[in-house]
Amino acid sequence: MVLKVNLFCDNVYGKHVRNNMADELSKEVDWNEELETALLQECDFGSLRNICKGRPVPAKHRPNVWQICLQVQDKGDSLSSFDGFFDLPEQSTIREDCAQLVDKLGNEEEEKVSVVADLESMITYFSKSRVESYSSDNGWLNILQPLLALKLGKSETYNCFYALINKYIARDCQKNGKPFHLFRLLLQYHDPELCSFLDTKRITPDVYAQSWFRSLFASVCDLKVILNMWDVYLQSSDPFLSFFMALVILVNAREQLLEAEDKDKQFIVGLITSFPASLEAEDIEDFCSLAQYYASKTPQSFRRDFERPLFGTSLSQLKSGDEVGQQVSQMLCLPVSVSELLQSTDPAGGDMVRYFVVDCRPAEQYNSGHLPTAMHLDANLMLLNPEEFNTAIKALFSAQQQAILAGSAAGGEHLCFMGSGRDEEDQYVNMVVANFLQKHQQYVSMARGGYSALHSMLGEKVNSGLADHNGRSCIVCVPEMGSTSDVDSGEDIAHAHKAGDSGESIFGRLSNVMKSKGSEMKEKLANYIKNDTETEERHASNTDKLGKRYRNMASVFTIGDEEEGEEGEFNDQSDDERREIVSLDTWLKKPDIIYSCQCRDLDNNGFLHPSYFLVTDTHLYILREIPKNKSMAMIQSRRALGTIVKITSKKRHPDLITFSYGSNEGSGIKITNKDRCLIPTAGETTKIVKQQIMKVLDALES
């Protein structure tokens, strides 16, 4: 496969295609002379970059150019502190690998011994000084090979080698390493369809890109290609450029990859790893320009988030790298800082990425303060009414296009979703984001920290920086307002934001429509996630001893139909309305608890709360965790097992279980209350509850 970089680049840039080759040749001579003069005058890195402008440099100037770019031109002999002992556990492997590399270089026989000795001393000293073990695939010798082509002295070669690895080779380039989680997020941001395809095939970036990142492609590309590539790379001074080079390689070959859908994993991995070898030296300038183009179309927040953890050297940076590693592996999409969102609305922002901000918080929170350019989309709508959610998405895209055409500050091609910054609401925001990603929507990100982070950053300017900010109902100003039970749904919290220009007025009208839907959607929750299995069998009340409920009939755990409704309100109350606070550990260890599991309790407003589901001989309990003190819990529900008349689930949500409570009124079952829980072990849980119900009934009959 030949990478058609020029054609692809032309398709992207269009108007930037080079039309006058004669002029280019003349300019080439001029800048070469300018470069030579600057090098004689010992120019600095800034002057050098202004002259070269991201172009490959003449071979005769390359040694000086690289040393200036790596800022090692005046550095002393680092190898002078080498103790001269070749005593590493992997020393024999080092010596053998060095000899194999020299054999490939084609040196004269009398030179080989000397070159092998120099290579071995550099690798050994580097391994000792960095306290890192050598392995044949760690990329060190691959990086040294292009440096040997510069014909520098041993000390200068080592200084360049050390600086290259220190600045441009990401730490943790190993299986499941941080760089590969980050690269997957970048690929998903620019080409979600291709990312999804590779995910489906279980092909993670560490499988094919490990050698790319460890060696800056030196392990897979021709030497002439690498020399030109590093010319441009070092001028950019961007440690993340390798990520975007890898991105260009994959995106450029996307059709070939997608056509291999019926091939096995091994074939596709082999295909991907072969792509860089098809690059030619003449492609590099356009190839690197395209990588930089993708970099410019990417949120810049990730650089601030990951540069120190991936490329830093201090102990604190190493520790922060471990924390970031855990975070990046769990990220749903690329994060964007709220500071970048604010800067992107500034007309003086230049070529910054422009965002279309989608605020997915509940309507009452949005109405109590939001970014002036943010469009509202209640995340609960996705569960409440999928059809209306899809209609809202179409309206959202329409508003986006109109805002872009109107030149509004709210208009941007890049979607950034904002939540509250709290788990209880943001789990629904994650569902919305996942929905967009499943539809292969390009340029999807999330505001890191959500509204809480935005509010905090604005500080004293919060009233001027936010639209419709109401300090009496804002969840940051009044944290207790965050509990939906504390919010009066009938209160008019705030008016819709009235934007000034035509693009924003479109925004405002659509936002007002969406906000008015908020209260309606809450009322429709029970209809959407309804548990409606009807049955003609007679259900006895708790005191009815004439028959045995659940005897000789279908399982008490049934899958409800999606179309039918069911009588009975979803009341967020238990038998005892008083909410008792208890020690979670004490309750879980009670001797009468015969079963317990973690779950998520669904409240009246559609929010899921981390909880515990407990069963005793006579009762069912739901203990809801207290967010600020997770060792304590609130008894959310205390139900007598004998009052359970139905345990049902919906086909599309088999883990969302509804426990219906009531009695037999003669004319039929009257459901007086319900609990809904998201239980991962739904089958086991309902089986145990049914067993205990039968024991209760047997006891009543005896």
N, C-alpha and C positions, 0 to 999 in steps of 0.2 A: 504494500500500500504506500503510495506517495502522498505526502502531506501537501495539499494544494494551498499553501499558506498565502501566496500572492493573490490567487483568485478569491480566497475567503476574505482576505484583508480588503481587497477592492470592493467586495460586496458590502462590507461593513462601512468603509469610509466613503466610497463612491467618488465624491468630489476631490479626494486627496490623492487620486491616482497620479503617478508621475507622468507628465506629458512631454516634457522637453529634456531628452537625454543629453543633448549637447551642453545645455546650461548646467546640468548636474555634474558633468565631467569637469567643466571649468571650475565649479565650486569645490570639487574634490581636490583639485590641485591647490587651490587657495587655502583650504583649511589644513591640508597636510603641511604646507609651509608654515602656517601660523602655529600649528602644533609643535613643529620642530623648534621654532624660535622660542616658544613658551617653555619647552623642556630645558633648553639651554639656559634660560633665565630662572630655572628652578621654581616654576609656577606652583601654586597650591591647587587643591582638589577642585575648588569652585571655578577657577579659571580654566582648568583642564576640561571640566564638564561643559562649560560654555562653548568651548572650541569643538569638542568631539560631538556634542549633541546626540548622544546615544548611538553612535555609529561604530562599527568595527574599526580598529586602528591598524596602521601599517605594522608589519611584523618587527621592523627594526626599532620601533618606539614602544612596543608592547611591554618589555621588562620595566622600563621607567614608568609607564602609564599605570601598570598594575600596582607597583609599589606605592605610587602616590595615592591611588584609589584606596589601597589598604592601609595607608598612613604608616608605612614601615620603612620609608626611604632613609630615615636617619636613625633607625633603631640599631642598637649594638648587637653583639653576638650572644644570643640567648643560649646557644649550645655550650657556651664556655662553662656553664655550671653543671654540665652532665658529668656524672661520676665515672663514666666509662665502663660500668658493669652491665653486661648483657645477661641478666639473671632472672628475667620474667618467666613465669610458668609457661607462657605461650611463646617463648623465645625461638624455639625451633620452627614454629609455624611462621613467625615473622620473617626469619631468615629465608625460608623456602619461598614465601610469597614475594619477597623482594627480588629473589633470583629469577622467579618466573616473569615478573614485570620487566626486569632488565633484558631478559631474552627477547621480549616483544619489541623492545626499543631498537634493537639492531645495532647496538654499540660494538666497537671493535673489542676483540677478546681481551686485550690488555687493559681496556677501560672498565670492563664489566665488574671485576673484583672491587675496584674502587667505588663504583656507583652503588653496588650492592651494599658495601660497608656504610656508605653515606646514608642510604635509605634506611638501613637497619638502625643506625644510631639515631636518626630523626624520629622514627616510629617508636623506638624504645624510650627515648627521653620524653617524647610527648605523652606516652602512656603513663610513665612514672609521674610526670609533673601534673597531669590532669587526674591522676588516680582512676584511670579508665582502662579496662582490659581490652586487649586487641582481639579482633576476630577477622577472619578473611573477608567477610561481607560487610564490614563496618564503613567502607568507603574511603578510608584514609589513603591507601595506595592509589585509588582511582583519582583522588584529588591531587596527589603528588605528581602524577604523570604529566598533566598539562604544564605544571610548574617546571618540571625538568626540561620541557621544550624551550623555556626562556633562556636557558644556559646561564643562569645566575650562579653565584657561589653558594656553597653549602649553607652558610649562615643566612644569606638573603632568602634562599629557597625555604628554609625552615620558618623564617619570620612571616613570609607570605602564607605558608601552609597553616601556621597557627592562627593568623588573623582571619583567613578564610573560614576555617572551622568555627572559630569563636564568634564570628559575626553572622555567618550565612547558613550554617548547618543547624537546624532546629534540634533541640535536645529531645530525648525520648522518641527517636525515630525507630521504633520497634513495634512488634505486634500489639495492636490495640492502643498505640501511643497517641498522645495529645495532638501532634501535627495532623494525623490522619482523620481524627474526629473533626478537626477544624476544616480540613480540606473537603470532607463530605458536606459540611454545611455550606461551603462556598459553591460546590458543584450543585447542590440542591437549590441555592439561591438563583443561579444563572440557568440551570437546565434541570428542573425538577423531574421531567420525564425520564431523562437518562439516569439520573440518580435513583429514581424509583426502580428502573429496570435493573440496575446493578444490585440494588438492595434485594430485589426479588431473587436474583441469582446468587445471593449471599457472597457477593464480591465486594469486599471492603477495600478502601484505598491502601491499607498497609500490605495488601497482597501484591499489588502491582507497582505502587509508588515508593516503596521503601528504599530501593536502590537509587531512584531518581533524587529523592531528597537528601539521602546520605552523601551523595557524590556530586550534587548539582548537575546531574545528567551525564557526568563524565564516564560512568560505568556502562552507558548504553549508546552513546553517540560517538561519531568519528572525531578524531583529534582536531581536525580543521574546523569542524562544527563547534566544538567546545571552546576553542580559542576565540572564535568570533562571538560566541554566546557570552563568554565571560567578559569580553571587552564591554559589551553592552550592560551586562549584569552589574559589574563593578562600578560603572559610571552611574547607574541608577541608585546605588547605595540602599537598595530596598531588600531586606532579608526575606520578605514575603513574595518576591517576584517569582520564585520557583513554584509557588502554589498556583500562580496564574498561568505560568508556562504549562504546568500539568493540566490546568483547566482548558487551555486552548487546544492541547493535544486531544483531550477527550471530546470536547465539543466539536472540533473539526472532523472527528471520525464517528460522530454520533450515528449517522445513517448506517454505516458499516456495522456498528455494534448492535443497533436495534434490529437489523436484518438477521443477526445471529441468534435470535430468540430461541430457536429450536436446538441450538448447540449447547454442549455441557459447559460447566464452569471452567474446567481446565482449558478448553479451547478458547473461551472468551478472554481468560486471563493471559494466555499466550499471545492473543491478538493485541491486547492493550500494551503489553510489555514490549512488543515489537515496533510500536508506532514511532518512538523517538529516533530509532535507528534510520528511519526514512528521511529525516531532516537533512538538508544540504546546506553547505556554508552560505550559499547565496540567499537562502530563505531566512537567515537569522535576523536580519534587521527588521523585516516585516513581522516575523514571528514574535520578536520581543516587543515591537510596537503594539501588536494585537494583545499581548499579555498585559501591557500597561493600560491599554484601552479598557480591558475587563476590570483591572484594578481600579480605574477611575469610576467605573459604574458599580462599585461595591461600597457599602457603608464603611466609613473609616474607623468606626468605633472598635472593630475587632483588632485593629493594630494596637490601640492603647491597652486593650484587654489582654492580648496574648504576646506582645513583643517581649516583655520582661520574663514572663514564665517560660517562653520557648527559647529565647536568645540571651537572657540575662545570665550573669555569672555569680552574683552574690548569694549568700546563704538565704537571705530573706526572699530573694527572687525564686530560689529553688523551692522553698516552702510554699510560696504563692503558686508556683507551677503545679504542685501536687493538688492544691485546692481547685485551680482552674481545670486541671485534668479531669477531676471528678465532675465538675460542672459541665464542661464541653461535651462529655460523653452522654449527658442526659438532656442536652438542649434540643428542643423541637425544631428550631430554625435559628437563623443568624440573629444575634441580639444587636440592638441599636441603642446607644445611650441617649437619654433625654436631652443632653446638651447638644448632641448632633441634630436632633429633631428641631430644637429651637434655632440653631444656626442655619438650618436649611431653609427656614422661612425668611431669612434676611435677604433682601434684594441684592446686597453687596456680596452674597455668598459665592458668586462666580459660577464655576462648573461643579459645584457640590451636587451630590445626589439629592434629588427632590422627592419628598415623600407625600403620599396620600395617606393621612393618618386615619385609621379606623378605630374609634373608641368603642370597645366591646363591653363596657361596664353596664350594670342595670340602669334603667332610665332615670331612677331617682338620684343615682350617684352622678350620672352625666349632667343632669339638670342642676346639680349643686357645684359645678365647676368643671371646665374642660378646656383643652387647648383650642384657641379660637378657630384654627383651621381643621379641627377634627370632625370627621363624619361619625354619626352614631349608628351602631348596629348592636342591638342587645343580643349577647351571646346566647341567652336562654331561648331565643327564638328558634334556634336550631333543633332543640328538643321539643319545644312547645308546638311548633307547626312547621314542618319541613317545607311545605308548599309556599308558605308566606316567607320563609327564610330564603328560598330560591328567588322569589320575586324581589325581595329586598336586595339580594346580591346583584341582580340585573340593574336595579335602580342605582346601586352603589357604583357599578362600573360606568353607568351613564353619567352620573354626577362627576366621576373622575375625569372622563373624557371632556365634558363641558368645562370643567375647571381648568384643564390643561389648555384647551382652545382659547379660553378667556384670559389666559396668562395670570390666573389667580395664584396667590401664595399657597393656596390649598392644593393646587394641582401638581401632581407628581406621578411618574410612572411606577414608582416603587411603593409597595404597600407596607405600611408599618402598623401592626395591631397593638393597641394599648389596653391593658387590664388595670385592675386596681392596685396590683402589687401584693395582693393577699390571696392565699391558696383557695379560700372558699369561693371566690368569684373567678379566679384565673383558671381554674380547672375547666371552666366552660369556654374561656377564651382559647385555651389550648385545643379544645374540640373544634372550634371554628377555624383556627389556623391549620389544624390537621386536615380539615375538609378542603381548604384551598390548596393545600399541598397535594392531596389525593387527586385533585383535578388538574394537577401539573401547572398551577399558577406560578408564573415567574416573578422574581423580585419580592419575596415574602419575608418579612422580618417581624420581630416583636420588640417593643420598647422595654428595655431592661429596668426593672423596678416599677414599671407602670406609673399610674397616676400619683402614687405616694412619692416616687422619686422625682417626678416633675414638680410636685408641690414643694418638696424639700429644696430643690435647686432654685426655684423662684424666690424662696425666702420672703423677705419683706415686700417684694414686688408681686406677690401672688395675686392680688386683686387686679392689677393692671395686666399681668401676664396670662391670666385665665379669663375665659368668658363665663359669665353667669356665676361667678364664685359666691357662694353663700356660706359664711363661716359658721352659721348655726346648724347646718345640715351636711357640711363637707365631712367625709369620713376621716380626713387627716386632722382637720381642726377639732372635730368632736369624734374621737375614735369609737365611742359607744354607739354612734349612729350607724356603725357598720353592721350591727345586728339587725336583720330585717324585721325582727319582732319588735324593735324599738322605733321603727319608722312608721309614721302614719301615712298609709298609702293614699289617703284622701287629701293630704296636705299639698297645696301648690307650692313646691319647693322653689322653683325658679322658672323664669320665662325662657323661651328659646332664644338663642343668640341671633342677633340681626346683623349680618355681615354687610360691609359697605359696598363692595363691587359686585358686578353681575355674576362672576364665578362663585363668589361666596354666598350670594343670595340663593342660588340654585342649591347650594349646600344646605343653607338654613331651612329651605322649604322641605327638602327630603328628610333632614334631621327631625323637623317637627312632626312629620308623618310617622317616623319610626318611634319617636318618644311617646306619641299618643297610643301606640300599640302596646307599650310596656305593661300597663295594668291589665289590658285584655289578655295578654299572653299568660300572665300568672294564673288567671282564671281557667285557662285552657290546658294547664299542665296535666290535670287528672284525665282529661279527654285524650291527650296525646300518649302518655304512658299509662294507658288504662289497662286494667286487669279484669277482663270481662267474661270469664268462662261461665256461661249459664248452665244450670243443671236442673233436671226435673226431680232428682232425688230429694227426699225430705231432710232438712237439716234441723236437728233438735236443738232446743235451748240448753243452757247449762243445767237446768233442773228437770228437763224432760227425760224420764226413765223408760219411755215406751219403746224406744228404738235405739240402735247403736249407730251414731254418725260414723261415717268412714268405713263401716263394716261392709264387706262384699261389694265395694264400689271402687271407682278409679282412684288413683293416688290423689291425696289432698293437695299435692303440688301439681298444678296444671298450667298449661300454656294458653293464655287468653287469646281470643281472636282480636284482630286489629280494628275491625270496623265497628263493632258494637259498643254501646255505652254501658254504664253500670250505675245503679243508684247508690246513694250514700256519699256523704261528703268526706273529704280528706282532712280530718281535723288533727292539728298538731298538738294533741293533748293526750295524756295518759289517764289511767284510772284515778290516779292521785295527781291533781293539777299542780301541787307544790313541787318545785324543782329542788330536790335534795342534792347537795354536794357531798361526794364521798371520795374516799381514797381508792383509786383504781386498783392498786396492787392488793389492798385488803380484800376488795370484792372478788377479784379474780381467784384468790386463794381460799374463798369461803368453802367449807366442806359440803354445803348443799348444792354447789354449782356442778352440774353434771356435764355441761358443755359450754364452751365459749369460743368465740372467733372474732377477728377484727372485721369491721364492715364500714360502710358509709351511710349515714342516716340522711334521707331525703326530706327536707322540710317543705312547708307550704309554698315557699317562694321559689322552689326548684334548686336550692343550694344543697350540696352534699357536705356532710360534716363527719370527720373522722370519729368513729365510735366503736363500741364493743357490743356484741350480741351474746347474751347469757341466757341459759335455760336451767331451771331447777325442776323439782318434781311437780311443782304446781304453777309456776309463773314463768313468764318470758320478760326479760329486761333488755333495754337498750340504754347503754351508758355513753353519753356524748362527751368526748374529750374537751377540756377547757383549754383553749389555745395558749393562754399565757402561763398555764401550769398543767403540763401534760401528765403529771402524777395524780391529778385530781380529775374527777369526771362528774357530770350532772346526770341524774337519773331522768332520762328523757321519756322513757316509757316503762310502765310497770303493769303487765297484763296477766290476768288469770288465763291459764291455758284453756280452761273450759269455755271461755267466751270466743275462741277462735272459730269462725264459721267458714273461712276460705283462706287458702294460701295459693296465690297465683303469680304468674309471670307472663311477660309479653314475649312474643316470638323473637322480636328483633333485639330484646334486652333480657336474655335468659337469666342473667345474674341479678336483675333488679326485681326483688321479691316484695310482694304486697301481702301483708297479714291483715285480713278483714275481721273485725270483731262485731258481734251483734247477738241477736236472739231470734227465736221462732215466734212470730206473732200470730200464727194460725193461718193467715193468708199468704204467708211466705216468710222468707228470711229478711229481717230488717238489719241492715249494716249501719252501725252507729259510729264506728271509728275505724281508722286504718293506720298502719305504720308501713313505710316503704324503706327498704334498705338495699344497698348495693353490696351483695355478699359473694365474694369469689368462690366460696365453697357452698354454693346454693343447694346442690343436691344433697350433700351430707347434712347440712343444717336442717332442711325441711324434713328429711327422713327422721332425724332425732326428735324434732318438734312433734311430728305425727305420732311417733311411738309414745311420747309423753302424754299427748292428748288422749290416746287410747287407754293409757293407764289411769288417767283422771276419770274417764268415762266408766271404766271398769269399777273404780272405787265408788263412784256415785251410784252404780247399779247394785252394788253388793250390800 
